[in-house]
Amino acid sequence: MSTPVTDARPEADGPAPTASPGRRSRGSLTGRALVLALVVVTLFVALAVPVRTWFAQRAEIAQLRADVAATQERVEQLRIEQERWQDPAFVAAEARRRLHFVLPGEIGYVTLGAEASPEEAAALAAAAAAPWYATLWGAVRQADEPDSGQQAADRSKQKDARTPADTPGPAGQQPEDAATDG
């Protein structure tokens, strides 16, 4: 007959230990998990710079492709304009429009001040849309600036209009020519 197999431990030590939930939950971070987290963080740090560089290069490539497309479009527009300038009728029409050329027998009229240039029209529209305090502040700033070119030109014209007899000589004396006339 066979003898039953018993536990090799003596029962004096107490009951056999069992896997209790309190013993496992001692620390939620085991050594393996800590090593795994360290490896993941190291990989993340090691790959962050190359991935960022890759994204920057992709954005730069996209920008350069857009620049190339815009340049190609501009080249096509210039090619079309060049073809237009090869047409003598277009050249004549532009000469009439821009340079006010007239054909023989025609009389050309130019109306001055009838059309404001686009820059002047934009400035007038901006001035009309500006509130009163902006206009006032602009006038204060303009008065605070050094003499503008127009004021300096007006002063030089006034100086040129004076004659030597009008300007006093040294120490308030009149020039000799003016003193001998009397």
HUBELMO-V720622 format. One record per run of one state. SS is the DSSP state (@ for helix, = for strand, . for the rest). FROM is the first residue (numbers start at 1). LEN is the number of residues. Records with the same first field share a line. If there is no record, write none. Layout:
# HUBELMO-V720622
SS = FROM-LEN ; FROM-LEN
This chain:
# HUBELMO-V720622
. = 1-10 ; 14-7 ; 25-6 ; 86-2 ; 100-18 ; 130-2 ; 145-4 ; 162-8 ; 173-3 ; 181-2
@ = 11-3 ; 21-4 ; 31-55 ; 88-12 ; 118-12 ; 132-13 ; 149-13 ; 170-3 ; 176-5
